[in-house]
Amino acid sequence: MQQPKSLKVAAVLAFAASLWCAPPLQAQEGSGGLAWSKDPTSHCEFVAPLSLTAGPTYWTGACPGNKASGPGMLRRRDGDRAGPAFYGEMRAGVPVIGVIDDEGYRVGRFKAGDIGGDAELDPQVRLDAFRAAAKAAREVSGRYAGQGNAASSRHYETIAKQLDMQIE
């Protein structure tokens, strides 16, 4: 028995609406329950640390296999206003170690969805996190220099120096 055309149209519209209403930038990883996001411009995929809070987040760094990898920066933005940033090491889209800069530093390894959740941080982990963050800021600086954006390149080189000062 054939369904009326209106039922078929309604089913197609309901399916399309379910896709449209689903959160477009988030998916759940089966094993770890991590929330995946996409850079709104490059569509590079990554897991943003919880401390960056929800909203448009951009990746500046390498993106092999469409996953943020290596040293780089995740930066929250609200329109033209820059928000907190994660500087550090990513592996296959997941943060490994680094620093979140949000009017102070949150430092450490990625654990339980965030950076630096340990109450008593091992001094070596702290040093490693700041080293990874400084390397990442230099990577970002170099990317901007390569694009001919001298002002942004200088800005991120300054951030790298500030992160280096936390090591000494």
C-alpha positions as a Markdown table, in Angstrom:
| # | Residue | x | y | z |
|---|---|---|---|---|
| 1 | Met | 0.0 | 0.0 | 0.0 |
| 2 | Gln | 1.4 | 3.4 | -1.0 |
| 3 | Gln | 1.5 | 6.3 | 1.5 |
| 4 | Pro | -0.1 | 9.6 | 0.6 |
| 5 | Lys | 2.3 | 12.2 | -0.8 |
| 6 | Ser | 1.7 | 14.5 | 2.2 |
| 7 | Leu | 3.0 | 11.8 | 4.6 |
| 8 | Lys | 6.1 | 11.3 | 2.5 |
| 9 | Val | 6.8 | 15.1 | 2.4 |
| 10 | Ala | 6.1 | 15.3 | 6.2 |
| 11 | Ala | 8.6 | 12.5 | 6.9 |
| 12 | Val | 11.3 | 14.1 | 4.7 |
| 13 | Leu | 10.7 | 17.5 | 6.4 |
| 14 | Ala | 10.9 | 16.0 | 9.9 |
| 15 | Phe | 14.1 | 14.3 | 9.0 |
| 16 | Ala | 15.6 | 17.5 | 7.6 |
| 17 | Ala | 14.5 | 19.4 | 10.6 |
| 18 | Ser | 16.1 | 16.9 | 13.0 |
| 19 | Leu | 19.4 | 17.4 | 11.1 |
| 20 | Trp | 19.1 | 21.2 | 11.1 |
| 21 | Cys | 18.2 | 21.4 | 14.8 |
| 22 | Ala | 21.1 | 19.2 | 15.9 |
| 23 | Pro | 24.1 | 21.0 | 17.3 |
| 24 | Pro | 26.2 | 21.4 | 14.1 |
| 25 | Leu | 29.6 | 21.9 | 15.8 |
| 26 | Gln | 29.5 | 19.2 | 18.4 |
| 27 | Ala | 29.6 | 15.4 | 18.4 |
| 28 | Gln | 30.3 | 12.9 | 21.1 |
| 29 | Glu | 33.2 | 10.6 | 21.0 |
| 30 | Gly | 32.0 | 7.1 | 22.0 |
| 31 | Ser | 34.8 | 6.0 | 24.2 |
| 32 | Gly | 35.7 | 9.2 | 26.1 |
| 33 | Gly | 32.6 | 11.2 | 25.9 |
| 34 | Leu | 34.6 | 14.2 | 24.6 |
| 35 | Ala | 32.7 | 17.0 | 22.9 |
| 36 | Trp | 34.1 | 17.6 | 19.4 |
| 37 | Ser | 33.9 | 21.0 | 17.8 |
| 38 | Lys | 34.9 | 22.5 | 14.4 |
| 39 | Asp | 36.7 | 25.7 | 13.5 |
| 40 | Pro | 33.9 | 27.8 | 11.8 |
| 41 | Thr | 36.3 | 28.8 | 9.1 |
| 42 | Ser | 38.6 | 25.9 | 8.3 |
| 43 | His | 36.3 | 23.2 | 9.6 |
| 44 | Cys | 39.3 | 21.6 | 11.4 |
| 45 | Glu | 38.0 | 19.4 | 14.2 |
| 46 | Phe | 39.1 | 19.5 | 17.9 |
| 47 | Val | 38.1 | 19.0 | 21.5 |
| 48 | Ala | 38.1 | 22.4 | 23.2 |
| 49 | Pro | 39.0 | 22.4 | 27.0 |
| 50 | Leu | 36.0 | 23.2 | 29.1 |
| 51 | Ser | 37.7 | 26.4 | 30.5 |
| 52 | Leu | 37.4 | 28.0 | 27.1 |
| 53 | Thr | 33.6 | 27.9 | 27.6 |
| 54 | Ala | 31.1 | 27.4 | 24.8 |
| 55 | Gly | 31.1 | 29.4 | 21.7 |
| 56 | Pro | 32.9 | 29.9 | 18.4 |
| 57 | Thr | 36.4 | 28.6 | 18.8 |
| 58 | Tyr | 39.1 | 28.8 | 16.1 |
| 59 | Trp | 42.2 | 26.6 | 15.6 |
| 60 | Thr | 45.5 | 28.1 | 14.5 |
| 61 | Gly | 47.9 | 25.3 | 13.7 |
| 62 | Ala | 48.3 | 22.2 | 11.5 |
| 63 | Cys | 45.3 | 20.1 | 10.7 |
| 64 | Pro | 46.3 | 16.8 | 9.1 |
| 65 | Gly | 43.4 | 14.5 | 8.5 |
| 66 | Asn | 41.0 | 17.4 | 9.5 |
| 67 | Lys | 42.1 | 17.1 | 13.1 |
| 68 | Ala | 44.0 | 19.8 | 15.0 |
| 69 | Ser | 47.5 | 18.5 | 15.6 |
| 70 | Gly | 50.9 | 19.7 | 16.9 |
| 71 | Pro | 51.6 | 23.0 | 18.5 |
| 72 | Gly | 49.0 | 25.8 | 18.1 |
| 73 | Met | 46.2 | 27.8 | 19.6 |
| 74 | Leu | 42.5 | 27.4 | 20.2 |
| 75 | Arg | 40.9 | 30.9 | 20.6 |
| 76 | Arg | 37.4 | 31.6 | 21.6 |
| 77 | Arg | 35.8 | 34.6 | 19.8 |
| 78 | Asp | 32.6 | 36.5 | 20.2 |
| 79 | Gly | 32.2 | 38.5 | 17.0 |
| 80 | Asp | 35.3 | 40.7 | 16.8 |
| 81 | Arg | 36.2 | 40.3 | 20.5 |
| 82 | Ala | 38.9 | 37.8 | 21.4 |
| 83 | Gly | 38.2 | 35.5 | 24.3 |
| 84 | Pro | 40.3 | 33.0 | 26.3 |
| 85 | Ala | 43.0 | 31.0 | 24.4 |
| 86 | Phe | 44.6 | 27.6 | 24.8 |
| 87 | Tyr | 48.3 | 27.5 | 23.7 |
| 88 | Gly | 49.7 | 24.0 | 23.6 |
| 89 | Glu | 50.1 | 20.6 | 22.0 |
| 90 | Met | 47.2 | 18.9 | 20.2 |
| 91 | Arg | 47.2 | 15.2 | 19.1 |
| 92 | Ala | 44.5 | 14.0 | 16.6 |
| 93 | Gly | 42.2 | 16.9 | 17.7 |
| 94 | Val | 42.6 | 16.3 | 21.5 |
| 95 | Pro | 44.6 | 18.7 | 23.7 |
| 96 | Val | 47.7 | 17.0 | 25.4 |
| 97 | Ile | 49.3 | 19.7 | 27.5 |
| 98 | Gly | 49.5 | 23.5 | 27.6 |
| 99 | Val | 48.1 | 26.7 | 29.1 |
| 100 | Ile | 44.8 | 28.4 | 29.0 |
| 101 | Asp | 45.2 | 32.2 | 29.1 |
| 102 | Asp | 42.1 | 33.8 | 30.5 |
| 103 | Glu | 43.1 | 36.7 | 32.8 |
| 104 | Gly | 45.5 | 34.3 | 34.5 |
| 105 | Tyr | 46.9 | 30.9 | 33.6 |
| 106 | Arg | 45.4 | 27.5 | 33.9 |
| 107 | Val | 48.3 | 25.1 | 33.4 |
| 108 | Gly | 48.8 | 21.3 | 32.9 |
| 109 | Arg | 47.8 | 18.2 | 31.0 |
| 110 | Phe | 44.4 | 17.6 | 29.5 |
| 111 | Lys | 42.3 | 15.5 | 31.9 |
| 112 | Ala | 38.6 | 15.1 | 32.5 |
| 113 | Gly | 37.8 | 17.5 | 29.6 |
| 114 | Asp | 40.0 | 20.4 | 30.8 |
| 115 | Ile | 43.5 | 21.7 | 31.3 |
| 116 | Gly | 45.1 | 21.9 | 34.7 |
| 117 | Gly | 42.5 | 20.4 | 36.9 |
| 118 | Asp | 45.0 | 19.1 | 39.4 |
| 119 | Ala | 44.9 | 20.9 | 42.8 |
| 120 | Glu | 48.7 | 20.3 | 43.3 |
| 121 | Leu | 50.4 | 20.4 | 40.0 |
| 122 | Asp | 53.7 | 18.6 | 39.6 |
| 123 | Pro | 56.5 | 21.2 | 39.0 |
| 124 | Gln | 57.8 | 19.3 | 35.9 |
| 125 | Val | 54.3 | 19.2 | 34.4 |
| 126 | Arg | 54.0 | 22.9 | 35.0 |
| 127 | Leu | 57.4 | 23.5 | 33.2 |
| 128 | Asp | 56.4 | 21.2 | 30.3 |
| 129 | Ala | 53.0 | 23.0 | 29.9 |
| 130 | Phe | 54.6 | 26.4 | 29.7 |
| 131 | Arg | 57.2 | 25.1 | 27.3 |
| 132 | Ala | 54.5 | 23.6 | 25.1 |
| 133 | Ala | 52.5 | 26.9 | 25.3 |
| 134 | Ala | 55.5 | 29.1 | 24.4 |
| 135 | Lys | 56.3 | 26.8 | 21.4 |
| 136 | Ala | 52.6 | 27.0 | 20.3 |
| 137 | Ala | 52.6 | 30.8 | 20.5 |
| 138 | Arg | 55.7 | 30.9 | 18.4 |
| 139 | Glu | 54.0 | 28.6 | 15.9 |
| 140 | Val | 51.0 | 30.9 | 15.7 |
| 141 | Ser | 53.4 | 33.9 | 15.3 |
| 142 | Gly | 55.1 | 32.2 | 12.4 |
| 143 | Arg | 51.8 | 31.4 | 10.7 |
| 144 | Tyr | 50.8 | 35.1 | 10.9 |
| 145 | Ala | 54.3 | 36.1 | 9.6 |
| 146 | Gly | 53.8 | 33.8 | 6.7 |
| 147 | Gln | 50.5 | 35.4 | 5.9 |
| 148 | Gly | 52.1 | 38.9 | 5.9 |
| 149 | Asn | 50.3 | 39.9 | 9.2 |
| 150 | Ala | 53.3 | 41.5 | 11.0 |
| 151 | Ala | 51.1 | 43.0 | 13.8 |
| 152 | Ser | 49.6 | 39.6 | 14.8 |
| 153 | Ser | 53.0 | 37.9 | 14.4 |
| 154 | Arg | 54.6 | 40.4 | 16.9 |
| 155 | His | 51.6 | 40.0 | 19.3 |
| 156 | Tyr | 52.0 | 36.2 | 19.5 |
| 157 | Glu | 55.8 | 36.5 | 19.7 |
| 158 | Thr | 55.2 | 38.7 | 22.8 |
| 159 | Ile | 52.9 | 36.1 | 24.2 |
| 160 | Ala | 55.5 | 33.4 | 23.7 |
| 161 | Lys | 58.0 | 35.5 | 25.6 |
| 162 | Gln | 55.5 | 36.0 | 28.5 |
| 163 | Leu | 55.0 | 32.3 | 28.6 |
| 164 | Asp | 58.8 | 31.7 | 28.6 |
| 165 | Met | 59.1 | 34.0 | 31.6 |
| 166 | Gln | 56.8 | 31.7 | 33.6 |
| 167 | Ile | 59.4 | 29.0 | 33.2 |
| 168 | Glu | 62.3 | 30.9 | 34.7 |
